Amino acid sequence: MKYDLGRCLLQEQLEERGMSREALAGALFYKPERLADYIDNKRLMPLKTAISIADTVGCTVNDLYELIPVERSN
């Protein structure tokens, strides 16, 4: 099945784990502003970044975005 990405769910993942953006940014050597851009849907996470974030936060890559099924038109 094909999916489109909806909104970023990183903030929700962080809140569930009691982790701050600043702590995540520090752990990955990212600027907090970069994470804010992902959370605010201003930038799309590259796959490598999503894998690193998911591993650090303790979720799956699929948990970082809403996944919207794309209906097939005939």
Secondary structure, DSSP 8 states (H G I E B T S, - for coil): --EEEEEE-HHHHHHHHT--HHHHHHHHT--HHHHHHHHTTSS---HHHHHHHHHHHTS-GGGGEEEEE-----
